[in-house]
Amino acid sequence: MSKLLQSESGTRFSQVSPLLQLLGGATVVFLLAFGADALLQQDIRFFLAAIMEQDAFYTSIVRQQDAFAQKILGLLTLLSLLVIAISYVVTLIFFSLLYLGRLRSVPAPQLKAAQLLKTTLLSLRGIATVTVIFLVITAIYELLLRIIGNLPPFFLLAALVIAVMYIFILTNLLFDYTKGLRAWVGGRKQEAGKGTP
């Protein structure tokens, strides 16, 4: 059943113009990345709130560390969302110009979208898998916080490390996806060159 649905989606996907395939695939991937990043950062904010709740009984220095960590997390969240949004716009502009430029130089026939569909699905699966893993890790730390109590600044550092590592891995996944798009556009150029006498 799943193979049948995948083949049907691949058939419908291949019927769309190549440029729309590229723009549509990139839009879906970056929207998922944007939503997944916002979801995880919100989960980490809840984690920090739980830490600050337990730190209310500690000294003012500990509470100042919590406030500072909260500001850092806010900056990281803003930075990551801005990077995703800017990367999305740059990706659309760059690959649109690259694709249209190659069409002018070499007339390209209608090609199958299997490579682009596979690249998009793999990227979506990678983003979803990484997000679920980091959500589970955050949940485990939250459970440890409830069981053993806060250990300043252990859980505070753990929350910030989780946020930084997730942003780093998510950025790499998006970078790999853009490499896949470049390979797809390059493959279209090669196929078009073969069909040109």
C-alpha positions in Angstrom: 0.0 0.0 0.0 2.8 2.4 0.9 4.6 1.6 -2.3 1.5 2.3 -4.3 1.0 5.7 -2.6 4.6 6.6 -3.1 4.5 5.7 -6.8 1.3 7.7 -7.2 2.8 10.7 -5.5 5.9 10.3 -7.6 3.8 10.3 -10.8 1.9 13.4 -9.8 5.1 15.1 -8.7 6.7 14.4 -12.1 3.8 15.9 -13.9 4.6 19.4 -12.4 7.0 21.6 -14.2 10.6 21.1 -13.0 11.0 24.6 -11.6 7.8 24.2 -9.6 9.0 20.9 -8.4 12.2 22.5 -7.1 10.4 25.4 -5.4 7.7 23.2 -4.0 10.2 20.7 -2.5 12.4 23.4 -1.0 9.3 25.1 0.5 8.1 21.9 2.2 11.6 21.1 3.6 12.3 24.6 4.9 8.8 24.9 6.4 9.3 21.7 8.2 12.7 22.8 9.4 11.2 26.2 10.6 8.3 24.4 12.5 10.6 21.8 14.0 13.1 24.4 15.2 10.3 26.5 16.8 8.9 23.3 18.4 12.2 22.2 20.0 13.2 25.7 21.1 9.8 26.1 22.8 10.3 22.7 24.5 13.7 23.9 25.8 12.1 27.1 27.0 9.7 25.0 29.1 12.8 23.1 30.4 14.4 26.3 31.4 11.2 27.5 33.1 11.3 24.3 35.2 14.9 24.9 36.1 14.2 28.5 37.1 11.3 27.3 39.2 13.6 25.1 41.3 16.3 27.8 41.3 13.9 30.1 43.1 15.3 28.7 46.4 18.9 29.3 45.5 21.0 32.5 45.8 20.6 35.5 43.6 23.7 34.6 41.6 22.1 31.3 40.5 18.9 33.2 39.5 21.0 35.7 37.5 22.6 32.7 35.6 19.1 31.5 34.8 18.1 34.9 33.4 21.3 35.1 31.4 20.7 31.6 30.0 17.1 32.5 29.1 18.4 35.5 27.1 21.0 33.4 25.3 18.3 30.9 24.4 16.1 33.7 23.1 19.0 34.9 20.9 19.7 31.4 19.7 16.0 30.9 18.8 15.8 34.2 16.9 19.1 33.5 15.1 18.1 30.0 14.1 14.7 31.1 12.7 16.3 34.0 10.9 18.9 31.8 9.4 16.3 29.3 8.2 14.2 32.0 6.7 17.1 33.7 4.9 18.5 30.4 3.7 15.1 29.6 2.2 14.8 32.9 0.3 18.5 32.6 -0.9 17.9 28.9 -1.9 14.8 29.8 -4.0 16.5 32.8 -5.7 19.8 31.0 -6.4 18.4 27.8 -7.8 15.7 29.6 -9.8 18.3 31.7 -11.5 20.7 28.7 -11.9 17.9 26.6 -13.4 16.6 29.2 -15.7 20.1 30.2 -16.8 20.9 26.6 -17.7 17.6 26.3 -19.6 18.6 29.3 -21.7 22.0 27.7 -22.5 20.8 24.2 -23.1 17.2 23.2 -23.9 16.2 20.6 -21.3 13.6 17.9 -22.0 11.0 16.8 -19.4 12.8 14.6 -17.0 11.6 12.3 -14.2 11.4 13.8 -10.8 12.5 10.7 -8.9 15.8 12.1 -7.8 14.3 15.4 -6.5 11.5 13.5 -4.8 13.9 11.1 -3.1 16.1 14.0 -2.0 13.1 15.8 -0.5 11.7 12.8 1.3 15.1 11.9 2.7 15.6 15.4 4.0 12.1 15.5 5.5 12.7 12.1 7.2 16.1 13.4 8.5 14.6 16.6 10.0 11.7 14.7 11.6 14.0 12.0 13.0 16.5 14.5 14.5 13.8 16.6 16.0 12.2 13.6 17.7 15.5 12.4 19.1 16.2 15.9 20.6 12.7 16.1 22.0 13.3 12.7 23.7 16.6 13.9 25.0 15.1 17.1 26.4 12.3 15.0 28.0 14.8 12.7 29.7 16.6 15.7 31.2 13.3 17.2 32.4 12.5 13.9 34.0 16.0 13.8 35.7 15.4 17.3 36.9 12.1 16.3 38.6 13.7 13.2 40.1 17.0 14.3 41.5 16.4 18.1 41.7 18.4 20.8 40.1 22.2 20.8 40.0 23.3 24.3 39.1 24.6 24.9 36.5 24.4 21.3 35.1 20.9 21.3 33.7 21.3 24.9 32.6 24.3 24.0 30.4 22.5 20.9 29.2 19.6 23.0 27.9 21.9 25.4 26.0 24.0 22.5 24.6 20.9 20.8 23.3 19.7 24.0 21.6 23.1 24.6 20.0 23.6 21.0 18.9 20.1 20.9 17.3 20.7 24.1 15.4 24.0 22.8 14.1 22.6 19.5 13.0 19.6 21.1 11.4 21.8 23.5 9.5 23.8 20.6 8.2 20.7 18.8 7.1 19.5 21.8 5.1 22.9 22.2 3.6 22.9 18.6 2.4 19.4 19.2 0.9 20.7 22.2 -1.1 23.5 20.0 -2.3 20.9 17.5 -3.5 19.1 20.3 -5.3 22.3 21.3 -7.0 22.9 17.7 -8.1 19.4 17.5 -9.5 19.8 20.8 -11.5 23.2 19.6 -12.7 21.7 16.2 -13.7 19.1 18.0 -15.8 21.8 19.9 -17.5 23.8 16.7 -18.3 20.6 15.0 -19.6 19.8 18.0 -21.7 23.3 18.0 -23.1 23.0 14.4 -24.2 19.8 15.1 -26.0 21.4 18.1 -27.9 23.1 17.1 -31.2 
